[in-house]
Amino acid sequence: RHMDPPLTSVRQPIEEMGRTMTRMLLDRIAGERGEAAAVLPNRLVVRESS
């Protein structure tokens, strides 16, 4: 919204990312192996720059 033309970007679920990473960290601290990575949904926001 601040650029001309508006730039295409990727929208990411910031709050869900924080919750997921916190859970993964706490699992590791507790000695659980758990997941090595997390794949979260994201969305491409196509604007005039593409």
PDB file of N, CA, C and O in Angstrom, chain B, residues numbered from 101:
ATOM      1  N   ARG B 101       0.811  -1.203   0.000  1.00  0.00           N
ATOM      2  CA  ARG B 101       0.000   0.000   0.000  1.00  0.00           C
ATOM      3  C   ARG B 101       0.849   1.260   0.000  1.00  0.00           C
ATOM      4  O   ARG B 101       0.349   2.356  -0.252  1.00  0.00           O
ATOM      5  N   HIS B 102       2.148   1.097   0.287  1.00  0.00           N
ATOM      6  CA  HIS B 102       3.037   2.263   0.331  1.00  0.00           C
ATOM      7  C   HIS B 102       3.893   2.387  -0.920  1.00  0.00           C
ATOM      8  O   HIS B 102       4.656   3.344  -1.057  1.00  0.00           O
ATOM      9  N   MET B 103       3.774   1.427  -1.835  1.00  0.00           N
ATOM     10  CA  MET B 103       4.613   1.421  -3.031  1.00  0.00           C
ATOM     11  C   MET B 103       3.756   1.670  -4.270  1.00  0.00           C
ATOM     12  O   MET B 103       2.555   1.401  -4.277  1.00  0.00           O
ATOM     13  N   ASP B 104       4.393   2.185  -5.309  1.00  0.00           N
ATOM     14  CA  ASP B 104       3.714   2.386  -6.575  1.00  0.00           C
ATOM     15  C   ASP B 104       4.584   1.800  -7.671  1.00  0.00           C
ATOM     16  O   ASP B 104       5.632   2.377  -7.961  1.00  0.00           O
ATOM     17  N   PRO B 105       4.223   0.709  -8.287  1.00  0.00           N
ATOM     18  CA  PRO B 105       2.960  -0.023  -8.144  1.00  0.00           C
ATOM     19  C   PRO B 105       2.960  -0.873  -6.871  1.00  0.00           C
ATOM     20  O   PRO B 105       4.022  -1.202  -6.343  1.00  0.00           O
ATOM     21  N   PRO B 106       1.765  -1.229  -6.377  1.00  0.00           N
ATOM     22  CA  PRO B 106       1.684  -2.103  -5.207  1.00  0.00           C
ATOM     23  C   PRO B 106       2.405  -3.425  -5.466  1.00  0.00           C
ATOM     24  O   PRO B 106       2.248  -4.019  -6.533  1.00  0.00           O
ATOM     25  N   LEU B 107       3.193  -3.888  -4.494  1.00  0.00           N
ATOM     26  CA  LEU B 107       4.021  -5.077  -4.667  1.00  0.00           C
ATOM     27  C   LEU B 107       3.280  -6.359  -4.300  1.00  0.00           C
ATOM     28  O   LEU B 107       2.504  -6.395  -3.345  1.00  0.00           O
ATOM     29  N   THR B 108       3.534  -7.409  -5.078  1.00  0.00           N
ATOM     30  CA  THR B 108       3.035  -8.736  -4.747  1.00  0.00           C
ATOM     31  C   THR B 108       3.767  -9.208  -3.503  1.00  0.00           C
ATOM     32  O   THR B 108       4.967  -8.973  -3.363  1.00  0.00           O
ATOM     33  N   SER B 109       3.062  -9.868  -2.602  1.00  0.00           N
ATOM     34  CA  SER B 109       3.682 -10.316  -1.359  1.00  0.00           C
ATOM     35  C   SER B 109       3.111 -11.668  -0.927  1.00  0.00           C
ATOM     36  O   SER B 109       2.185 -12.196  -1.543  1.00  0.00           O
ATOM     37  N   VAL B 110       3.681 -12.208   0.136  1.00  0.00           N
ATOM     38  CA  VAL B 110       3.210 -13.468   0.711  1.00  0.00           C
ATOM     39  C   VAL B 110       2.674 -13.166   2.100  1.00  0.00           C
ATOM     40  O   VAL B 110       3.371 -12.589   2.934  1.00  0.00           O
ATOM     41  N   ARG B 111       1.444 -13.555   2.338  1.00  0.00           N
ATOM     42  CA  ARG B 111       0.827 -13.362   3.644  1.00  0.00           C
ATOM     43  C   ARG B 111       1.064 -14.607   4.487  1.00  0.00           C
ATOM     44  O   ARG B 111       0.776 -15.721   4.050  1.00  0.00           O
ATOM     45  N   GLN B 112       1.593 -14.420   5.702  1.00  0.00           N
ATOM     46  CA  GLN B 112       1.911 -15.543   6.584  1.00  0.00           C
ATOM     47  C   GLN B 112       1.151 -15.397   7.895  1.00  0.00           C
ATOM     48  O   GLN B 112       0.928 -14.279   8.360  1.00  0.00           O
ATOM     49  N   PRO B 113       0.745 -16.528   8.502  1.00  0.00           N
ATOM     50  CA  PRO B 113      -0.013 -16.484   9.762  1.00  0.00           C
ATOM     51  C   PRO B 113       0.911 -16.249  10.960  1.00  0.00           C
ATOM     52  O   PRO B 113       1.320 -17.202  11.623  1.00  0.00           O
ATOM     53  N   ILE B 114       1.236 -15.000  11.234  1.00  0.00           N
ATOM     54  CA  ILE B 114       2.225 -14.642  12.244  1.00  0.00           C
ATOM     55  C   ILE B 114       1.883 -15.216  13.621  1.00  0.00           C
ATOM     56  O   ILE B 114       2.753 -15.783  14.282  1.00  0.00           O
ATOM     57  N   GLU B 115       0.638 -15.077  14.061  1.00  0.00           N
ATOM     58  CA  GLU B 115       0.269 -15.583  15.386  1.00  0.00           C
ATOM     59  C   GLU B 115       0.394 -17.096  15.453  1.00  0.00           C
ATOM     60  O   GLU B 115       0.894 -17.635  16.441  1.00  0.00           O
ATOM     61  N   GLU B 116      -0.055 -17.785  14.414  1.00  0.00           N
ATOM     62  CA  GLU B 116       0.061 -19.240  14.386  1.00  0.00           C
ATOM     63  C   GLU B 116       1.527 -19.664  14.349  1.00  0.00           C
ATOM     64  O   GLU B 116       1.898 -20.673  14.949  1.00  0.00           O
ATOM     65  N   MET B 117       2.354 -18.901  13.651  1.00  0.00           N
ATOM     66  CA  MET B 117       3.787 -19.203  13.627  1.00  0.00           C
ATOM     67  C   MET B 117       4.370 -19.118  15.039  1.00  0.00           C
ATOM     68  O   MET B 117       5.142 -19.988  15.443  1.00  0.00           O
ATOM     69  N   GLY B 118       4.010 -18.087  15.782  1.00  0.00           N
ATOM     70  CA  GLY B 118       4.508 -17.921  17.139  1.00  0.00           C
ATOM     71  C   GLY B 118       4.070 -19.054  18.053  1.00  0.00           C
ATOM     72  O   GLY B 118       4.873 -19.588  18.818  1.00  0.00           O
ATOM     73  N   ARG B 119       2.790 -19.422  17.973  1.00  0.00           N
ATOM     74  CA  ARG B 119       2.273 -20.518  18.803  1.00  0.00           C
ATOM     75  C   ARG B 119       2.974 -21.827  18.471  1.00  0.00           C
ATOM     76  O   ARG B 119       3.361 -22.575  19.369  1.00  0.00           O
ATOM     77  N   THR B 120       3.137 -22.102  17.184  1.00  0.00           N
ATOM     78  CA  THR B 120       3.759 -23.350  16.754  1.00  0.00           C
ATOM     79  C   THR B 120       5.217 -23.419  17.194  1.00  0.00           C
ATOM     80  O   THR B 120       5.663 -24.446  17.706  1.00  0.00           O
ATOM     81  N   MET B 121       5.957 -22.340  16.998  1.00  0.00           N
ATOM     82  CA  MET B 121       7.367 -22.335  17.380  1.00  0.00           C
ATOM     83  C   MET B 121       7.537 -22.432  18.895  1.00  0.00           C
ATOM     84  O   MET B 121       8.467 -23.082  19.372  1.00  0.00           O
ATOM     85  N   THR B 122       6.650 -21.795  19.651  1.00  0.00           N
ATOM     86  CA  THR B 122       6.715 -21.888  21.115  1.00  0.00           C
ATOM     87  C   THR B 122       6.464 -23.320  21.561  1.00  0.00           C
ATOM     88  O   THR B 122       7.176 -23.837  22.421  1.00  0.00           O
ATOM     89  N   ARG B 123       5.450 -23.968  20.978  1.00  0.00           N
ATOM     90  CA  ARG B 123       5.152 -25.358  21.330  1.00  0.00           C
ATOM     91  C   ARG B 123       6.336 -26.252  21.004  1.00  0.00           C
ATOM     92  O   ARG B 123       6.701 -27.117  21.801  1.00  0.00           O
ATOM     93  N   MET B 124       6.944 -26.050  19.830  1.00  0.00           N
ATOM     94  CA  MET B 124       8.088 -26.864  19.429  1.00  0.00           C
ATOM     95  C   MET B 124       9.269 -26.646  20.382  1.00  0.00           C
ATOM     96  O   MET B 124       9.951 -27.605  20.743  1.00  0.00           O
ATOM     97  N   LEU B 125       9.514 -25.411  20.787  1.00  0.00           N
ATOM     98  CA  LEU B 125      10.608 -25.103  21.704  1.00  0.00           C
ATOM     99  C   LEU B 125      10.374 -25.748  23.066  1.00  0.00           C
ATOM    100  O   LEU B 125      11.283 -26.352  23.635  1.00  0.00           O
ATOM    101  N   LEU B 126       9.153 -25.620  23.589  1.00  0.00           N
ATOM    102  CA  LEU B 126       8.844 -26.218  24.883  1.00  0.00           C
ATOM    103  C   LEU B 126       8.958 -27.738  24.837  1.00  0.00           C
ATOM    104  O   LEU B 126       9.399 -28.356  25.806  1.00  0.00           O
ATOM    105  N   ASP B 127       8.561 -28.345  23.718  1.00  0.00           N
ATOM    106  CA  ASP B 127       8.721 -29.791  23.560  1.00  0.00           C
ATOM    107  C   ASP B 127      10.200 -30.167  23.615  1.00  0.00           C
ATOM    108  O   ASP B 127      10.567 -31.144  24.269  1.00  0.00           O
ATOM    109  N   ARG B 128      11.041 -29.407  22.941  1.00  0.00           N
ATOM    110  CA  ARG B 128      12.489 -29.688  22.941  1.00  0.00           C
ATOM    111  C   ARG B 128      13.074 -29.530  24.338  1.00  0.00           C
ATOM    112  O   ARG B 128      13.881 -30.354  24.768  1.00  0.00           O
ATOM    113  N   ILE B 129      12.674 -28.479  25.049  1.00  0.00           N
ATOM    114  CA  ILE B 129      13.172 -28.258  26.411  1.00  0.00           C
ATOM    115  C   ILE B 129      12.770 -29.419  27.311  1.00  0.00           C
ATOM    116  O   ILE B 129      13.527 -29.823  28.194  1.00  0.00           O
ATOM    117  N   ALA B 130      11.567 -29.954  27.080  1.00  0.00           N
ATOM    118  CA  ALA B 130      11.071 -31.078  27.883  1.00  0.00           C
ATOM    119  C   ALA B 130      11.713 -32.401  27.484  1.00  0.00           C
ATOM    120  O   ALA B 130      11.423 -33.435  28.086  1.00  0.00           O
ATOM    121  N   GLY B 131      12.578 -32.380  26.479  1.00  0.00           N
ATOM    122  CA  GLY B 131      13.289 -33.579  26.067  1.00  0.00           C
ATOM    123  C   GLY B 131      12.592 -34.399  25.009  1.00  0.00           C
ATOM    124  O   GLY B 131      13.055 -35.486  24.662  1.00  0.00           O
ATOM    125  N   GLU B 132      11.483 -33.898  24.487  1.00  0.00           N
ATOM    126  CA  GLU B 132      10.769 -34.607  23.431  1.00  0.00           C
ATOM    127  C   GLU B 132      11.391 -34.263  22.080  1.00  0.00           C
ATOM    128  O   GLU B 132      11.782 -33.121  21.835  1.00  0.00           O
ATOM    129  N   ARG B 133      11.475 -35.257  21.215  1.00  0.00           N
ATOM    130  CA  ARG B 133      12.058 -35.016  19.889  1.00  0.00           C
ATOM    131  C   ARG B 133      11.121 -34.143  19.050  1.00  0.00           C
ATOM    132  O   ARG B 133      11.548 -33.132  18.494  1.00  0.00           O
ATOM    133  N   GLY B 134       9.877 -34.524  18.962  1.00  0.00           N
ATOM    134  CA  GLY B 134       8.890 -33.721  18.235  1.00  0.00           C
ATOM    135  C   GLY B 134       9.245 -33.498  16.782  1.00  0.00           C
ATOM    136  O   GLY B 134      10.075 -34.201  16.206  1.00  0.00           O
ATOM    137  N   GLU B 135       8.612 -32.526  16.217  1.00  0.00           N
ATOM    138  CA  GLU B 135       8.800 -32.187  14.810  1.00  0.00           C
ATOM    139  C   GLU B 135      10.091 -31.397  14.631  1.00  0.00           C
ATOM    140  O   GLU B 135      10.467 -30.610  15.500  1.00  0.00           O
ATOM    141  N   ALA B 136      10.766 -31.607  13.507  1.00  0.00           N
ATOM    142  CA  ALA B 136      11.975 -30.849  13.199  1.00  0.00           C
ATOM    143  C   ALA B 136      11.641 -29.569  12.445  1.00  0.00           C
ATOM    144  O   ALA B 136      12.436 -28.629  12.419  1.00  0.00           O
ATOM    145  N   ALA B 137      10.460 -29.536  11.833  1.00  0.00           N
ATOM    146  CA  ALA B 137      10.048 -28.367  11.057  1.00  0.00           C
ATOM    147  C   ALA B 137       8.535 -28.273  11.059  1.00  0.00           C
ATOM    148  O   ALA B 137       7.843 -29.243  11.367  1.00  0.00           O
ATOM    149  N   ALA B 138       8.030 -27.111  10.717  1.00  0.00           N
ATOM    150  CA  ALA B 138       6.587 -26.908  10.634  1.00  0.00           C
ATOM    151  C   ALA B 138       6.266 -26.255   9.298  1.00  0.00           C
ATOM    152  O   ALA B 138       6.960 -25.339   8.857  1.00  0.00           O
ATOM    153  N   VAL B 139       5.217 -26.735   8.670  1.00  0.00           N
ATOM    154  CA  VAL B 139       4.734 -26.133   7.425  1.00  0.00           C
ATOM    155  C   VAL B 139       3.373 -25.529   7.716  1.00  0.00           C
ATOM    156  O   VAL B 139       2.425 -26.240   8.050  1.00  0.00           O
ATOM    157  N   LEU B 140       3.284 -24.226   7.588  1.00  0.00           N
ATOM    158  CA  LEU B 140       2.039 -23.521   7.870  1.00  0.00           C
ATOM    159  C   LEU B 140       1.470 -22.954   6.579  1.00  0.00           C
ATOM    160  O   LEU B 140       2.205 -22.719   5.620  1.00  0.00           O
ATOM    161  N   PRO B 141       0.164 -22.736   6.558  1.00  0.00           N
ATOM    162  CA  PRO B 141      -0.444 -22.190   5.341  1.00  0.00           C
ATOM    163  C   PRO B 141       0.028 -20.755   5.094  1.00  0.00           C
ATOM    164  O   PRO B 141       0.292 -20.003   6.032  1.00  0.00           O
ATOM    165  N   ASN B 142       0.127 -20.404   3.847  1.00  0.00           N
ATOM    166  CA  ASN B 142       0.438 -19.027   3.479  1.00  0.00           C
ATOM    167  C   ASN B 142      -0.362 -18.690   2.233  1.00  0.00           C
ATOM    168  O   ASN B 142      -0.984 -19.564   1.628  1.00  0.00           O
ATOM    169  N   ARG B 143      -0.343 -17.425   1.854  1.00  0.00           N
ATOM    170  CA  ARG B 143      -1.170 -17.003   0.722  1.00  0.00           C
ATOM    171  C   ARG B 143      -0.407 -15.960  -0.096  1.00  0.00           C
ATOM    172  O   ARG B 143       0.141 -15.001   0.448  1.00  0.00           O
ATOM    173  N   LEU B 144      -0.385 -16.165  -1.385  1.00  0.00           N
ATOM    174  CA  LEU B 144       0.227 -15.191  -2.284  1.00  0.00           C
ATOM    175  C   LEU B 144      -0.791 -14.086  -2.558  1.00  0.00           C
ATOM    176  O   LEU B 144      -1.916 -14.356  -2.977  1.00  0.00           O
ATOM    177  N   VAL B 145      -0.384 -12.843  -2.318  1.00  0.00           N
ATOM    178  CA  VAL B 145      -1.248 -11.697  -2.573  1.00  0.00           C
ATOM    179  C   VAL B 145      -0.708 -11.004  -3.823  1.00  0.00           C
ATOM    180  O   VAL B 145       0.286 -10.280  -3.771  1.00  0.00           O
ATOM    181  N   VAL B 146      -1.380 -11.242  -4.935  1.00  0.00           N
ATOM    182  CA  VAL B 146      -0.931 -10.708  -6.224  1.00  0.00           C
ATOM    183  C   VAL B 146      -1.437  -9.269  -6.362  1.00  0.00           C
ATOM    184  O   VAL B 146      -2.625  -8.978  -6.217  1.00  0.00           O
ATOM    185  N   ARG B 147      -0.477  -8.387  -6.651  1.00  0.00           N
ATOM    186  CA  ARG B 147      -0.815  -6.980  -6.866  1.00  0.00           C
ATOM    187  C   ARG B 147      -0.265  -6.532  -8.221  1.00  0.00           C
ATOM    188  O   ARG B 147       0.097  -7.375  -9.043  1.00  0.00           O
ATOM    189  N   GLU B 148      -0.200  -5.285  -8.457  1.00  0.00           N
ATOM    190  CA  GLU B 148       0.152  -4.757  -9.775  1.00  0.00           C
ATOM    191  C   GLU B 148       1.601  -4.983 -10.195  1.00  0.00           C
ATOM    192  O   GLU B 148       1.920  -4.819 -11.373  1.00  0.00           O
ATOM    193  N   SER B 149       2.479  -5.352  -9.281  1.00  0.00           N
ATOM    194  CA  SER B 149       3.896  -5.500  -9.634  1.00  0.00           C
ATOM    195  C   SER B 149       4.198  -6.800 -10.358  1.00  0.00           C
ATOM    196  O   SER B 149       5.302  -6.967 -10.878  1.00  0.00           O
ATOM    197  N   SER B 150       3.250  -7.725 -10.407  1.00  0.00           N
ATOM    198  CA  SER B 150       3.537  -9.011 -11.075  1.00  0.00           C
ATOM    199  C   SER B 150       2.919  -9.075 -12.443  1.00  0.00           C
ATOM    200  O   SER B 150       3.061 -10.081 -13.138  1.00  0.00           O
TER     201      SER B 150
END
